[in-house]
Amino acid sequence: MLLSTDLHGHTLFSDGRATPEAYVDFRRGIGMRVIAVADHDVLAAVPRAARAAAGAGLLFLPALEVTSFLHFGTDRAEQFHVLAYFPPRFATLPLLRQTALFRRGEAVQAKWKAFVLGWMDGLREEERRAIDPDGELEALAPVDFPALQSMLDRVASRTSLFAAFRDHHVRFWEEDRELFGWTPEEAIECIRKDGALDVVAHPGRYRDKERTRAVLLRASGIEVYTSRHKAEVAESFRAFAEEHKKCWTASSDDHQNARYVRPAAGTPVSTIERILGRALPIEAILAAP
């Protein structure tokens, strides 16, 4: 049996535009039953989104999209993303803060702030003032500093530097082996140690198909339905998941920068049970705290 889900989308804490509350409310309005926020490398939106989901009567799964690499530091380098899904009890900060992935997320936020301010240091005075007229950015805590999409929008709306910043920001992931130079297998290991379920995001995206297949065989789950997959591609990954007895999911990978694409199918109850860590009747899953 399949449940109506959207288990992969982004907020303004990474490269989305929605607040956690707006993200949840949109999915409530289109009849989703189980949802997750899966921002890139950070769990900052989780507590707010979880509170909003509880008020909307939705089952919320804390999640994030972990950046790893194939062939890091070479001319074949490409990002490889692995989703981590935690049981709902991880939605509270005391428990989240105990995870290695939360602490990594804090390091990512601090590095992003330093990266952006370093780029701004190289601008002309009038350009810096246009981006930060009140001089507030340096005083912001890393968690409150504008994340990728918010910073892109700020630069684009106030200056003619959008292309320069867009091209510069890709270096953020390419120069820090400690934070981002993980292999997918290392990301999977960290996710499992933290008590979460690992699911390879949009597996049709990656160029190195041989390495991708090896990771899929290692992973616990596969994101089958997503806006990045054509129907025939999605069906091929569903068949692969079922053949190899993998969990699989259905999501939008929504960034709020294009028309929303509803997943073509739901997610199996068995996948939700695996994340929850227990087998329950459908009614109990939907009522789970």
N, C-alpha and C positions, 0 to 999 in steps of 0.2 A: 504494500500500500504506500502511496505517495502523499506527502504533505506539501501544502503550498508554502514555499520558502523563498527567501532571498538572503543568502548566507555570505554574500561578498559585495560590499559597497563601501564608499569612502565619505568622510566628512571633512570639515574645514581643519581638522587636526592633521590631515595629510594632503592629498591632492583632490579633495572634493570641495564643494562650496556650501553644503548644507550643515546647519547645526545638528548636533545629535538628536535634539528634539524634533526638528523638521524632518530629518531622515526617518525617524520612527513613525511620525504622523503620516507621512506619505504612504508608507507600507501598510499601515492600519487602514488607510482609505481605500486601498486597492485589494483588501481582503487577504493579506498575508497572515499566516498563523505562526510561523517560526522565522525569526530574523537574526541577523548578526551585523555588526559593524566590523569591518576588517581593514582598518587603516594601515598604511605602509609603516611597519616597524614600530608602531607606538600603540599603546592601549589607553591613551589619555581620554578618548571619547566614551569609554566603556561605562563608567559609573553614571554619567548623565543619560546615556542611551538606555541603560538598564532601568533607571527610574522611570523614564518616559514609556518604555515598553510595559512595565508593570502597570502603569496607569491606563494603558491602552488594552490590557488583557492579552498581550502577546508573549510568547515564549522567546526569551532573548538569550543568545549564546555569545559570551565574550570571545572576541577573535582578533587576530591581526594577520597581516600579510608580510611574511618574513622575506627580506631581500637576501638572496644568495647569488652565486655566480657559477657559470660554467667557464672554465679557462680564464679565471681572473688574472689580470695583468698581462694578457697576451692580445694579439690582434684578432683572436677568435672569441674574446670575452663577450658574454651576454648575460644579462640578469636572468635569474631563475627564481620564481616566487613560490613559496610554500605557505599555505594557509594553516593557521593554528586555531583550533576550536576548543575552548575550555568549558567545563560544566558551569551552569548558571551561578553556582556559589562563588565563583571567582569574580563576580561583578563588583564586589566590595573592595575598596582600596587596601585594607589590611591584608587580604589574601593575595590580591594582585601584586602588591609590593614584594611578596616573597618569591616571585618568579624571576628567573634569569631574563626572560624576555621583557618584562616590565623595566628592569634595571637597564637592559640594553636600550630600550626605547628612550629612557631618560638621557642616556649618553648620546643617542642620535639627535634628540632635541637640542642638547647643549652644543653639539658639533654644528648643527644646521644654523643656529643663531650666530656662532662664530664665523661660519662660512659666508653667510649673507653680509654680516657687518664688515668682514674683510674685503668682500667685493665692493661694497659701498665706499670703503676707504680709498679706493682707486678712482672714484668718480670726481668730477668737478663739484665745487661747493654748491652751485645752484642745482645740480642734479641731486645731490644728497638732500638738500633742503626740500626739493619737490617730493622725494620719496618719504621723507621723515620730517615734515615741517615743524613739529613740536619737539623734536629730539627725544621721542619717547621710546624708540626701539631698544636702545642699549640698556635701559632700565627694566625692561620686561623680563620676567622669569622665562626660561626656555620653553616651558609648557604653554605660555601665553604668547610667545613670539609667533608672528604670522608663518604658517606652514607653507608648503610649496605652492599650492594653488592660490592661496591668499596673497602670497608675495608676488606671484606672477601677475595677478589682477592689480595689485597696488602699483607695480612698476608700469604696467601697460596703461593704466588710467591716468598716470601723473607725469609720464615721461615718454620719450621716443626710444627708450632703452630695452624694450621688450625682447627684441631679437637677441641683443647682446646678453641679457640675463638668461634667456631660454637656453642659449648655446653654452653659457658658462656653467649653469647649474648641473649639467650632467656629470661634471667632474666630482661632484659631491660623493657619488657612489663608487667612483673609480680609483680613489686615491687613499682609501683607508682599509687596508686588508683586515685589521682587527675587527672592525665593525661589519664590513660588507663582503670580505673576501671568503666567506664560508662557502664550502661546497653545499649542494642541496642535501647531501647525506648528513653533513654536520648540522644543518638547520633542522632536519628531521630528528636527529638525536636530541638536540636541545628542546624541541617542542615536546617530545615524549618525556624527557626528564622533568619538564614543568607540569606534566599531568594533562596535556592536551592531545587532541587528535590531529595528525598531520595529513593535509590534503593538498596535492599538487594543483596550483592555480593554472587556469587556461593552458593546458598542456599542448594544445595545437600551435602555440605561439613560438616555440623554441626552434632555433635553426638546427642544432645538433640533435638529430632524431635518434641516433644510437644511444647517446648519453641520456636523452629524455626517457627512452624506453627502460633503461637500467634504473633510473630514479623511480619511474612509475611502478616497477616491480618491487622496489624497496619500500615505497610509501604505503601508508595505511589506506589512503583514499585519493580520489580523482575528482576534480571539478569537471563534470560532464557538460552541463548546460550553462552557458554564459554568453554574453553578447559578443564575445570574441570568436565563437564557434559557429560556423554554418551548420545547418541541420544535419548534413551527411557526416560532418566531422564529429558532431556531438554523438550521433548514433554509433560511430565507430569506437569512441571512447567509452560509451556505455557498454558496448559488447565486450571491450577489453576488461572493463571493471568487473563485469559479471563473470567472465571467463576465469579471471584470476582472483575472484572472491574479494574484491576491494570495496570499501565504502565508496559511495559517490554522491555528489551534491548538485543542486541547481541554484544558480545565482545570476545577478545582473551585471556585476562588476561596474556599478553605477558611480560616475564621477560628477554628475549633474552638469556636464558640459555638452551633452547631446540628448536626443530624445530617449526617454527611458524605454528599455527593451525588457519586457517581462520574460522570465525564464520559460522555456517551452514546455517544461514539465516540473513536477515537484521533486522533493528529495525523499528517498525511501525512509520509512519509519525506522528501519534497522540502523541507518546512519545516525539519526537523532538519538536513538537508544545508546549507541556506542559512545556518543559524546557525553550523554548524561551519565553513562556508567551503570545503567540499569535497564532492564526490559520491563516496559509498562504498557497497559492498554492505551489506545489512542487518547481517550478522554483524560487519562492521568498525565500523559505527556504534555498535552495542551494546558493542563492545570498546574504543571510543575513549577515550583517557585524558582 
